[in-house]
Amino acid sequence: MTTRRATAAFLRLALVVLCVAAAAPVAAVITADAALAQEQQPRQHRIGLFDFLFGRRDRQEEPPPARQRPAARSAPSASAPATPPPPQALEKLENARAVLVVGDFMAGGLAEGLQDAYAQSPGVRVEARANGSSGFVRDDFYDWPGQIGGLIEEVKPAVVVVMLGANDRQQLAVNGNRERVRSDAWTAEYAVRVGRLAAAVKQARVPLLWVGMPSFKPSGMTADMLAFNDIYRAAAEQAGGEFVDIWEGFVDDNGAFTPVGPDMNGQRVRLRGSDGINLTAAGKRKVAFYVERPLNKLLGSAAAPGIASLGPGGAGPAAGTGMLEPAEIDRTQPISLADPALDGGAALLGADDPAAGDRKLGTPVEKLVQEGLAPAGKPGRADDFSIAPAAAPETTSTIPETASGK
């Protein structure tokens, strides 16, 4: 009887071992999602090996309280600070001084930059008269030397600003022949047309500022602009105007074209469009920055920010300033420290001295070096070493008195 019970217990134990071995691979493939779902359900008491062998009843366990996850705090939306709008342009005065900007599409961008630059200057207004497709080559499309006089009469500017030539890389008709760009005949005819425009501004007796071309992305265009700038500079200076060179502001350290660079505040920004030709808003403002300094000299106090009023004739130099020949200046020769005599004379070096021929020796320095004659000192001066004769001491005779007084 005891043997039977032992055998039955052994078989039961072997059966349990086999069941556990068969269930182990199945339990290993349980996914994470199933485990998570099981955690969310109330836990139940599982039948263990001890309960199976000894026949104990299942024990009901109370499900643990459901865990509540803290609600995720919504992070406050980090809105970027709004960029302050640009200051509103002040209303221009009735007699504000006009700046006439003429030229091609580059001049149009320059005019926008100047309008931003003088937005807070009521005494200055910028008048843009640019023609984007114009140039000196296609004078049949737009003749700048012939049109500038009428524009000056219309606007009555205090200054004319020219920026022109970006469209001129094309053949030019010279004496019925089509000349290639920058050939000898082409260059000669082109310089004549440029000079005509500068001369027309000079004839109107209005100051002239000629802004040079910057570099461009096409290498051939950059090389042509360098040659064009030499022609513009010569024409502007011959007409009494001023050439504004902006080349260094749009090239890198090696002198090559660069679409990005420092703006007027030194911040690295994009200055040119994707085509490498047109100017961005920062590029337009940078070109205007180069023009502001010479322009302010001509505008005078009219360029002051927030100016309340201008005189009847405006402020600054009169029209025509900068277009006249410089006045002759009578320069005086420098004064030699050894030439004038040390007697209070004030004769300049090279002055005519009628008595110079009668002198055997020249200056007191010459007398001292050649003959050892020092200049006579003046009484009371530090170099007066003369010794005055000593005055005789005053003597007084005294008669000794006797005891009796006689």
C-alpha positions as CSV (number, residue, x, y, z in Angstrom):
1,M,0.0,0.0,0.0
2,T,2.8,2.4,0.9
3,T,4.6,1.4,-2.3
4,R,1.6,2.3,-4.4
5,R,1.2,5.7,-2.8
6,A,4.9,6.5,-3.4
7,T,4.6,5.4,-7.0
8,A,1.5,7.5,-7.6
9,A,3.3,10.5,-6.0
10,F,6.3,10.0,-8.1
11,L,4.2,9.8,-11.3
12,R,2.3,12.9,-10.3
13,L,5.6,14.7,-9.7
14,A,7.0,13.6,-13.1
15,L,3.8,14.8,-14.8
16,V,4.2,18.2,-13.2
17,V,7.8,18.4,-14.3
18,L,6.8,17.6,-17.9
19,C,4.1,20.2,-17.8
20,V,6.4,22.9,-16.5
21,A,9.0,22.0,-19.2
22,A,6.4,22.2,-21.9
23,A,5.0,25.6,-20.8
24,A,8.4,27.3,-20.5
25,P,9.0,28.1,-24.2
26,V,5.4,29.4,-24.5
27,A,5.9,31.9,-21.7
28,A,9.1,33.2,-23.2
29,V,7.3,34.6,-26.3
30,I,4.9,36.7,-24.5
31,T,5.1,40.3,-26.0
32,A,5.4,43.5,-24.1
33,D,1.8,44.5,-25.1
34,A,0.4,41.4,-23.6
35,A,2.3,42.0,-20.4
36,L,1.1,45.6,-20.2
37,A,-2.5,44.4,-20.7
38,Q,-2.0,41.9,-18.0
39,E,-0.8,44.6,-15.6
40,Q,-3.9,46.7,-16.2
41,Q,-6.2,43.7,-15.3
42,P,-6.8,42.6,-11.7
43,R,-4.2,40.2,-10.6
44,Q,-5.5,36.6,-9.9
45,H,-3.8,34.0,-7.9
46,R,-2.1,31.4,-10.1
47,I,-2.1,27.7,-9.3
48,G,1.4,26.8,-8.2
49,L,3.2,23.5,-7.9
50,F,2.4,23.3,-4.2
51,D,-1.3,23.8,-4.7
52,F,-1.3,21.2,-7.5
53,L,0.4,18.6,-5.3
54,F,-1.6,19.1,-2.2
55,G,-4.9,20.1,-3.6
56,R,-5.3,23.5,-1.9
57,R,-8.0,25.8,-3.1
58,D,-7.4,29.0,-5.0
59,R,-7.1,32.1,-2.8
60,Q,-8.8,35.2,-4.1
61,E,-6.6,38.2,-3.8
62,E,-7.8,41.7,-3.9
63,P,-6.7,43.6,-7.0
64,P,-4.2,46.3,-6.2
65,P,-5.3,49.8,-6.6
66,A,-4.8,51.0,-10.2
67,R,-1.8,53.3,-10.5
68,Q,-2.7,56.7,-11.8
69,R,-0.1,58.3,-14.0
70,P,0.5,61.9,-13.3
71,A,-1.0,64.0,-16.1
72,A,1.8,65.3,-18.4
73,R,2.1,69.0,-17.9
74,S,1.8,70.8,-21.1
75,A,4.9,72.9,-21.6
76,P,4.1,76.6,-22.2
77,S,4.4,77.5,-25.9
78,A,7.8,79.2,-26.3
79,S,6.7,81.8,-28.8
80,A,9.7,83.7,-30.3
81,P,9.7,87.4,-29.5
82,A,8.1,89.4,-32.2
83,T,10.6,91.4,-34.3
84,P,9.8,95.1,-33.7
85,P,8.6,96.7,-36.8
86,P,10.9,99.3,-38.5
87,P,10.2,102.9,-37.4
88,Q,7.7,104.6,-39.4
89,A,9.1,107.1,-41.9
90,L,8.6,110.7,-40.8
91,E,6.7,113.1,-43.0
92,K,9.0,115.1,-45.3
93,L,9.1,118.9,-45.0
94,E,7.7,121.0,-47.9
95,N,11.1,122.3,-48.8
96,A,13.0,119.1,-48.1
97,R,16.1,118.7,-50.3
98,A,15.6,116.1,-53.1
99,V,18.1,113.4,-54.0
100,L,17.6,112.3,-57.6
101,V,18.7,108.6,-58.2
102,V,18.9,107.6,-61.8
103,G,20.2,104.4,-63.5
104,D,19.2,100.8,-64.1
105,F,17.8,98.1,-61.8
106,M,20.8,98.5,-59.5
107,A,19.9,102.2,-59.1
108,G,16.4,101.1,-58.2
109,G,17.8,99.0,-55.3
110,L,20.0,101.9,-54.2
111,A,17.0,104.2,-54.1
112,E,15.2,101.8,-51.8
113,G,18.2,101.7,-49.5
114,L,18.5,105.5,-49.4
115,Q,14.8,105.8,-48.6
116,D,15.3,103.5,-45.6
117,A,18.5,105.5,-44.6
118,Y,16.7,108.8,-44.6
119,A,13.4,107.6,-43.3
120,Q,13.9,109.6,-40.1
121,S,15.2,112.7,-41.9
122,P,12.3,115.0,-42.8
123,G,14.7,117.4,-44.6
124,V,15.7,114.8,-47.3
125,R,13.5,113.0,-49.8
126,V,14.8,110.4,-52.3
127,E,13.3,110.6,-55.8
128,A,13.9,107.4,-57.8
129,R,13.9,107.7,-61.6
130,A,15.5,104.4,-62.5
131,N,14.8,102.4,-65.6
132,G,15.6,98.7,-64.9
133,S,16.5,97.7,-68.5
134,S,18.3,100.9,-69.5
135,G,22.0,101.5,-70.1
136,F,24.5,103.4,-72.3
137,V,24.6,100.8,-75.1
138,R,20.9,100.8,-76.0
139,D,20.4,104.5,-76.3
140,D,17.6,103.7,-78.7
141,F,15.6,102.2,-75.8
142,Y,16.4,105.0,-73.3
143,D,18.8,107.9,-73.8
144,W,20.1,108.9,-70.4
145,P,22.2,111.9,-71.6
146,G,19.2,113.2,-73.4
147,Q,16.7,112.6,-70.6
148,I,18.7,113.8,-67.6
149,G,18.1,117.5,-68.2
150,G,14.3,117.1,-68.1
151,L,14.5,115.0,-64.9
152,I,16.6,117.6,-63.2
153,E,14.2,120.3,-64.3
154,E,11.2,118.3,-62.9
155,V,12.7,117.2,-59.6
156,K,15.0,120.2,-58.9
157,P,17.4,118.0,-56.9
158,A,20.1,119.1,-54.6
159,V,22.2,116.1,-55.6
160,V,22.1,113.6,-58.6
161,V,23.2,110.0,-57.8
162,V,24.0,107.8,-60.8
163,M,24.3,104.0,-60.8
164,L,24.3,102.6,-64.3
165,G,25.9,100.0,-66.5
166,A,24.9,96.5,-65.4
167,N,23.0,96.0,-68.7
168,D,25.8,97.2,-71.0
169,R,27.6,93.9,-71.7
170,Q,26.5,93.7,-75.3
171,Q,27.6,94.8,-78.7
172,L,27.7,98.5,-79.5
173,A,27.1,100.1,-82.9
174,V,30.1,102.3,-83.9
175,N,30.0,103.9,-87.4
176,G,27.6,101.2,-88.6
177,N,29.8,98.3,-87.3
178,R,28.9,96.0,-84.4
179,E,31.7,96.1,-82.0
180,R,32.3,93.5,-79.3
181,V,32.3,94.4,-75.6
182,R,35.5,96.2,-74.4
183,S,37.1,96.3,-77.8
184,D,39.1,99.5,-78.5
185,A,36.3,101.0,-80.6
186,W,33.6,99.9,-78.2
187,T,35.5,101.3,-75.1
188,A,36.1,104.7,-76.9
189,E,32.4,105.1,-77.9
190,Y,31.2,103.9,-74.5
191,A,33.4,106.5,-72.7
192,V,31.9,109.2,-74.9
193,R,28.4,108.3,-73.9
194,V,29.3,108.1,-70.2
195,G,31.0,111.5,-70.4
196,R,27.9,113.0,-72.0
197,L,25.7,112.1,-69.0
198,A,28.3,113.5,-66.5
199,A,28.6,116.7,-68.6
200,A,24.8,117.1,-68.7
201,V,24.7,117.0,-64.9
202,K,27.5,119.5,-64.6
203,Q,25.8,121.8,-67.0
204,A,22.8,121.9,-64.7
205,R,25.1,122.9,-61.9
206,V,24.0,120.1,-59.6
207,P,26.5,118.0,-57.5
208,L,27.1,114.5,-58.9
209,L,27.7,111.3,-57.1
210,W,28.5,108.3,-59.3
211,V,28.2,104.9,-57.6
212,G,30.4,102.1,-59.1
213,M,29.2,98.6,-59.9
214,P,29.8,95.7,-57.5
215,S,31.0,92.2,-58.4
216,F,28.7,89.7,-59.9
217,K,28.4,85.9,-59.8
218,P,29.4,85.4,-63.5
219,S,33.1,85.8,-63.7
220,G,33.0,87.5,-67.1
221,M,30.6,90.0,-65.8
222,T,32.8,90.8,-62.8
223,A,35.8,91.4,-65.1
224,D,33.7,93.8,-67.3
225,M,32.4,95.7,-64.3
226,L,36.0,96.4,-63.1
227,A,36.7,98.0,-66.5
228,F,33.5,99.9,-66.5
229,N,34.2,101.4,-63.1
230,D,37.4,102.9,-64.4
231,I,35.4,104.7,-67.1
232,Y,32.8,105.9,-64.6
233,R,35.4,107.2,-62.2
234,A,37.2,109.2,-65.0
235,A,34.0,110.7,-66.2
236,A,32.7,111.7,-62.8
237,E,36.0,113.3,-61.7
238,Q,36.3,115.2,-65.0
239,A,32.8,116.6,-64.5
240,G,33.7,117.7,-60.9
241,G,31.7,115.0,-59.3
242,E,32.7,112.2,-56.9
243,F,33.0,108.5,-57.6
244,V,31.7,106.1,-54.8
245,D,33.6,102.8,-54.9
246,I,31.6,99.9,-53.3
247,W,33.6,97.0,-54.7
248,E,35.2,95.9,-51.5
249,G,31.8,95.5,-49.8
250,F,30.7,92.7,-52.1
251,V,33.8,90.5,-52.4
252,D,35.6,88.1,-50.0
253,D,39.2,88.3,-48.7
254,N,40.5,87.0,-52.0
255,G,38.7,89.6,-54.0
256,A,36.2,87.1,-55.5
257,F,32.4,87.4,-55.6
258,T,30.5,86.4,-52.5
259,P,26.8,86.3,-52.0
260,V,27.0,86.8,-48.3
261,G,29.0,89.2,-46.2
262,P,28.7,91.7,-43.3
263,D,25.9,94.2,-43.5
264,M,26.1,97.8,-42.3
265,N,26.1,96.6,-38.7
266,G,28.7,94.0,-39.2
267,Q,26.3,91.0,-39.1
268,R,26.9,88.3,-41.7
269,V,23.8,88.2,-44.0
270,R,22.9,87.4,-47.5
271,L,23.6,90.4,-49.8
272,R,22.7,89.0,-53.2
273,G,19.9,86.9,-54.6
274,S,20.2,83.3,-55.8
275,D,21.1,84.6,-59.3
276,G,24.2,86.3,-58.0
277,I,23.1,89.6,-59.6
278,N,20.2,91.3,-57.8
279,L,20.6,92.8,-54.4
280,T,18.7,91.6,-51.3
281,A,17.2,94.1,-48.9
282,A,20.4,94.0,-46.8
283,G,22.5,94.5,-50.0
284,K,20.5,97.5,-51.0
285,R,20.9,99.1,-47.6
286,K,24.7,98.3,-47.7
287,V,25.1,100.1,-51.0
288,A,23.2,103.1,-49.6
289,F,25.5,103.0,-46.6
290,Y,28.5,103.7,-48.9
291,V,26.7,106.6,-50.4
292,E,25.5,108.2,-47.2
293,R,28.8,109.8,-46.1
294,P,29.5,111.8,-49.3
295,L,25.8,112.5,-49.6
296,N,25.6,114.0,-46.1
297,K,28.5,116.3,-46.9
298,L,26.4,117.8,-49.7
299,L,23.1,117.8,-47.9
300,G,24.5,119.5,-44.7
301,S,22.2,119.8,-41.8
302,A,19.2,118.8,-43.9
303,A,20.2,115.2,-43.3
304,A,19.9,115.5,-39.5
305,P,17.3,113.1,-38.1
306,G,14.1,114.7,-36.8
307,I,14.9,118.2,-38.1
308,A,11.9,120.5,-37.6
309,S,12.4,123.0,-40.4
310,L,14.7,124.3,-43.1
311,G,15.5,127.8,-44.1
312,P,14.1,129.2,-47.3
313,G,17.0,127.9,-49.3
314,G,17.3,124.7,-47.4
315,A,20.3,123.7,-45.5
316,G,23.8,122.8,-46.6
317,P,25.8,124.0,-49.6
318,A,24.0,125.7,-52.4
319,A,23.2,124.0,-55.7
320,G,26.3,123.6,-57.8
321,T,28.7,123.0,-54.9
322,G,31.2,120.4,-55.8
323,M,30.9,121.2,-59.5
324,L,33.2,124.3,-59.6
325,E,36.9,124.4,-59.9
326,P,38.8,124.8,-56.7
327,A,39.8,128.3,-55.8
328,E,43.5,129.3,-56.0
329,I,45.1,129.4,-52.6
330,D,48.0,131.8,-51.9
331,R,50.2,129.7,-49.7
332,T,52.8,131.2,-47.5
333,Q,56.2,129.7,-47.0
334,P,57.1,128.2,-43.6
335,I,59.0,130.3,-41.0
336,S,62.5,129.3,-40.3
337,L,63.5,129.3,-36.7
338,A,67.1,130.4,-37.6
339,D,66.3,133.1,-40.1
340,P,64.7,136.0,-38.3
341,A,67.0,138.1,-36.1
342,L,66.6,137.6,-32.4
343,D,65.4,141.2,-32.0
344,G,61.7,140.7,-32.3
345,G,61.7,140.5,-36.1
346,A,59.0,138.5,-37.9
347,A,60.2,138.2,-41.4
348,L,59.2,135.0,-43.3
349,L,61.6,132.7,-45.0
350,G,62.4,134.2,-48.5
351,A,61.0,137.6,-47.7
352,D,62.6,140.6,-49.5
353,D,64.9,142.5,-47.1
354,P,66.4,145.7,-48.6
355,A,69.1,145.9,-46.0
356,A,70.2,142.3,-46.7
357,G,72.8,143.4,-49.2
358,D,74.4,145.8,-46.8
359,R,74.9,143.2,-44.1
360,K,78.3,141.4,-44.1
361,L,76.9,138.6,-42.0
362,G,73.4,137.3,-41.8
363,T,71.6,136.1,-38.8
364,P,72.8,136.3,-35.2
365,V,73.5,132.5,-35.5
366,E,75.8,133.1,-38.4
367,K,77.7,135.9,-36.4
368,L,78.0,133.6,-33.4
369,V,79.3,130.6,-35.5
370,Q,81.7,132.5,-37.8
371,E,83.1,135.3,-35.5
372,G,81.9,134.3,-32.1
373,L,79.9,137.5,-31.7
374,A,77.0,136.9,-29.4
375,P,73.9,139.1,-29.7
376,A,73.8,142.0,-27.3
377,G,71.6,141.3,-24.4
378,K,68.8,143.6,-23.5
379,P,68.6,145.1,-20.0
380,G,66.3,143.1,-17.8
381,R,66.3,140.0,-20.1
382,A,67.7,136.6,-19.1
383,D,70.7,136.9,-21.5
384,D,71.8,140.3,-20.1
385,F,75.1,139.5,-18.4
386,S,76.5,143.1,-18.2
387,I,77.8,144.2,-14.9
388,A,76.7,147.7,-13.8
389,P,79.4,149.8,-11.9
390,A,78.9,149.6,-8.1
391,A,77.7,152.8,-6.5
392,A,80.1,154.4,-4.0
393,P,78.9,153.8,-0.4
394,E,77.6,156.9,1.4
395,T,79.9,158.1,4.3
396,T,78.8,160.2,7.2
397,S,81.2,161.8,9.6
398,T,80.4,161.6,13.3
399,I,82.2,163.7,16.0
400,P,82.5,161.9,19.3
401,E,81.0,163.8,22.0
402,T,82.9,164.6,25.2
403,A,81.6,163.9,28.6
404,S,81.0,167.6,29.0
405,G,79.2,167.8,25.6
406,K,81.8,170.2,24.1
